Amino acid sequence: MTAPNARSIALDCLLLITEEGQFSHVVLAAARDKFAWMPEEERALAERLVHGSVEYLPQLDRLIAARSKTPFRKLKPVIRCILRLSLYQLLYLSRIPAHAVVNEAVKLTERRGLFGLKGFVNAMVRRFVRERDEIRAELDRSQDFALRYALPPWLAERFTAQFGREESEKIAARFLEPAPLTLRLNRTRFIAAGEPAGVTEGLTQSPYAPDSFIAEEGLTEPIRQQLAEGIFFVQDLSSSLAVQAARPKPGERVLDLCAAPGGKSLAAADCMRGEGSIVSADLSPQKVERMRENVARTGFSGCVRPLQSDAGVFHPDCEEAFDLVIADLPCSGLGVLSRKPDIKLRLCEEDIISLRDLQRRFLENAVRYVRPGGRLLYSTCTLTEEEDEANAAWIAAKFHDFTPADVAAALSLDGSEALLCPAGAVKILPSRLPADGFFISVFRKAE
């Protein structure tokens, strides 16, 4: 039996993601564990091939379909994935020689026992090689927004209608760049440790959130150590800003309604310096267990209590019991495409209304948990108007004792840094800040 290499592992992963609907981060994590014995360079190439092929999949499929005599959907799934991997390497991994891409594509076909399709694969990949410069030029000059930026056509149209062509292109371009590794300083633990020198060395502090830092060099060994010690935890700037806008205070009672993996609960606990109580709830027992690990590592076990709970079920004992309710709810995730590119594969436009309705069902409960004078943070990591501005307007219209706060003023953001929405909410756009796409709104309940 031939030992697996980066391309054979990538092919297996890509089939699981595209044909079985598995999540790319789950598939890659499993492959990372299974092939831990392989050289780091080989494993890194496999991950790059998978992530890149998924990221550019809408574009790759259209380019392949335009050059195949066999209709794209009639190709065997394994052949589709071999062609995707091959074209991705030729267009975006220039350090890999063209002849190696051709040879490996044919070998992958043989390993799958598809000897009768070797000629087809060989001819297709050789055509990609011949036309590589032509394809790149086609992409560079194309007026087809979806093709240039590897988006499903419906999503390109939606972005353009909502943000205009120029802003949409900037957003889409950012989604094709590596997402920054952003860390939040656990200031409570940092102070308790005597504020050791050198902790933030090599990190770039955000001008928008004082405890948010970008690790320009990625996950270095010192950063791994600091994460293990709980001095830092991973949190994007947008999530830090959402908690900052909600202004949790020492001694308050907080409910994080859909908390996993618990970053906002940890950020709130840090703002509160560990004084007060936070119920960090999620439906999945596995995610709740992960939150317990994160809470223990960061030293907030005395403040944060992970709890398995269904946000769609009202709990009468929690009515008007919390100073702050964090409702960062399940959404379409269109603000985090650079981190989760397989959203482009599985999300349909019809799903957006279903998600909006689910959010409203959760919000019906969330507002009832806020005490008089308390606050509600409603946020999402998406960009659709239905899940963002429309839901914020729905809260204001339906629950008259809730008044929207001016989030832009609270965060000192202007229109060049974020999209200023009605009723004081803000939408963080990746085209304007080095952050995930995010929507933030805060409401205060009347006394």
Buried (B, 14 or more C-beta within 10 A) or exposed (E): EEEBBBBBBBBBBBBBBBEEEBBBEEBBEEBBEEBEEBEEEBBEBBBBBBBBBBBBBBBBBBBBBEBBEEEBEEBEEBBBBBBBBBBBBBBBEEEBEBEEBBEBBBBBBEBBEBEEBBEBBBEBBBEBBEBBEEBEEBBEEEEEBBBBBBBBEEBBBBBBEBBEEEBBBBBBEBBBEEBBBBBBBBBBBBEEBEEEEEBBEEBBEBEBBEBBBBBEEEEEEBBEEBBEBBBBBBBBBBBBBBBBBBBBBEEBBBBBBBBBBBBBBBBBBBBBBBEBBBBBBBBEEEBBEBBBEBBEBBBBBEBBBBBBBEBEEEBEEBEEBBBBBBBBBBBBBBBBBBBBBBBBBEBEEEEBEEBBEBBBEBBBBBBBBBBEEBBBBBBBBBBBBBBBBEBBBBBBEEBEEBBBBBBBEBBEBEEEBBBBBEBBBBBBBBBBBBBBBBBBBBBBBEE
